[in-house]
Structures are given as structure tokens and as C-alpha cells.
Amino acid sequence: MSPPLRLDAATLQEAVQALCERDPALAELVARDGIPPLWPRPEGFVTLARIVLEQQVSLESAASLFRRLDASIPGGLNPEPLMALGADGHWSVDGPGVYAVRAAAPRRVATG
């Protein structure tokens, strides 16, 4: 088994170039706006959970949802405390924009 690729400036550029070769509309966007930025983030579960949430809603909404989920779980939004809640425990978070499917995303990340 080969080791996983690390996303860095070089691998991002290679991936964007490969995608642009397959998708003319994307190629136009990249030609106009450049390669998307690669923001530094710490490695680990919390970052992956944030990225999954960010793909579902705006960055601001994802940050708000993450804070509410993190505050509602004893031990914070980490795999062990999240798994200890059981199948439905993480859905008890209330508030605007907190739907079961969104709140469940970090649990799906934790369970692999």
C-alpha cells in the first residue's frame, strides 16, 4: 500500500491541472482567478470534521455549527466523546440550521 498523498502547493497544482484538462469550464475559472488558496490547517479529526461541515454550508455557518456541536458534547467534538454519545446523542443539538444530517456529519467522520 502506498502512503497517502499530502496536499501541499505542488500536489494541489498537479490536481488542479489534471482537473482542468478534463473540465474546460474549470480551466477557464483557473485561468481567470488562479489556483485556489491552500489554507494551512492542523492535522486531525477536528480539521476533517470542520471541512465536512464547510462543504455543507457557508464557512460562517459551519464555524457556528462547529462551536455549538463542540460545546454540546462533554469532552468536545473529538472521536471518543462523540462515539460515547451513542447513535442519536449528537442529534440533540438545537438551533437554527442544525439539522440531523449536518450534525451527523462529524459522527460519520469519526466512524470512518
C-alpha positions as CSV (number, residue, x, y, z in Angstrom):
1,M,0.0,0.0,0.0
2,S,1.4,3.4,-1.0
3,P,1.4,6.2,1.6
4,P,-1.4,8.8,1.3
5,L,-0.5,11.9,-0.7
6,R,-0.1,15.1,1.2
7,L,-1.9,18.1,0.0
8,D,0.7,20.8,-0.5
9,A,1.3,23.6,-3.1
10,A,2.8,21.1,-5.6
11,T,0.2,18.4,-5.3
12,L,-2.6,21.0,-5.4
13,Q,-1.2,22.4,-8.6
14,E,-0.9,18.9,-10.1
15,A,-4.5,18.1,-9.1
16,V,-5.9,21.4,-10.4
17,Q,-4.1,20.9,-13.7
18,A,-5.4,17.4,-14.1
19,L,-9.0,18.6,-13.4
20,C,-8.6,21.5,-15.8
21,E,-7.6,19.1,-18.6
22,R,-10.9,17.3,-18.1
23,D,-13.1,20.3,-17.5
24,P,-12.9,23.3,-19.8
25,A,-15.2,25.4,-17.5
26,L,-12.9,24.8,-14.6
27,A,-9.9,25.6,-16.8
28,E,-11.5,29.0,-17.6
29,L,-12.0,29.8,-14.0
30,V,-8.5,28.8,-13.0
31,A,-7.1,30.9,-15.9
32,R,-9.1,33.9,-14.8
33,D,-8.7,33.5,-11.0
34,G,-5.7,31.3,-10.4
35,I,-5.4,28.2,-8.3
36,P,-7.5,28.2,-5.1
37,P,-5.6,29.1,-1.9
38,L,-4.3,26.3,0.3
39,W,-5.0,27.4,3.8
40,P,-2.8,25.9,6.5
41,R,-4.8,23.8,8.9
42,P,-3.7,21.5,11.7
43,E,-3.9,17.7,11.0
44,G,-6.5,15.6,12.7
45,F,-10.1,14.8,13.3
46,V,-11.3,18.3,14.3
47,T,-10.0,19.7,11.0
48,L,-11.6,16.9,9.0
49,A,-14.9,17.5,10.8
50,R,-14.7,21.2,10.1
51,I,-14.0,20.6,6.4
52,V,-17.0,18.3,6.1
53,L,-19.3,20.9,7.7
54,E,-17.9,23.6,5.5
55,Q,-18.8,21.6,2.4
56,Q,-22.4,21.5,3.6
57,V,-23.0,25.2,4.4
58,S,-21.1,28.5,4.3
59,L,-17.9,28.9,6.2
60,E,-19.5,31.2,8.8
61,S,-22.4,28.8,9.3
62,A,-20.0,25.9,9.6
63,A,-18.0,27.7,12.2
64,S,-21.1,28.4,14.2
65,L,-22.4,24.8,13.9
66,F,-19.0,23.5,14.9
67,R,-18.9,25.7,18.0
68,R,-22.4,24.5,19.0
69,L,-21.6,20.9,18.5
70,D,-18.3,21.2,20.3
71,A,-19.9,22.9,23.3
72,S,-22.8,20.4,23.5
73,I,-20.5,17.3,23.7
74,P,-18.9,16.5,27.0
75,G,-15.2,16.3,26.1
76,G,-15.7,18.4,22.9
77,L,-16.0,17.4,19.3
78,N,-13.5,14.6,19.2
79,P,-13.9,11.0,18.1
80,E,-14.0,9.4,21.6
81,P,-16.6,11.7,23.2
82,L,-18.7,11.7,20.1
83,M,-18.8,7.9,19.9
84,A,-19.6,7.7,23.6
85,L,-22.8,9.6,23.0
86,G,-24.3,6.6,21.1
87,A,-26.2,6.6,17.8
88,D,-28.5,9.6,18.5
89,G,-26.8,11.6,21.2
90,H,-25.1,14.1,18.8
91,W,-28.5,15.0,17.2
92,S,-29.7,16.7,20.4
93,V,-28.1,20.0,19.5
94,D,-30.7,22.6,18.9
95,G,-30.7,25.9,17.0
96,P,-31.2,27.4,13.6
97,G,-29.5,25.4,10.8
98,V,-28.8,22.4,13.0
99,Y,-30.3,19.6,11.0
100,A,-29.7,15.9,11.9
101,V,-27.9,15.3,8.7
102,R,-25.5,18.2,9.4
103,A,-24.9,17.3,13.0
104,A,-24.4,13.7,12.0
105,A,-21.5,14.5,9.6
106,P,-18.8,14.6,12.3
107,R,-20.0,11.2,13.6
108,R,-19.7,9.7,10.1
109,V,-16.1,11.1,10.0
110,A,-15.4,9.5,13.5
111,T,-16.7,6.1,12.4
112,G,-14.7,6.1,9.2
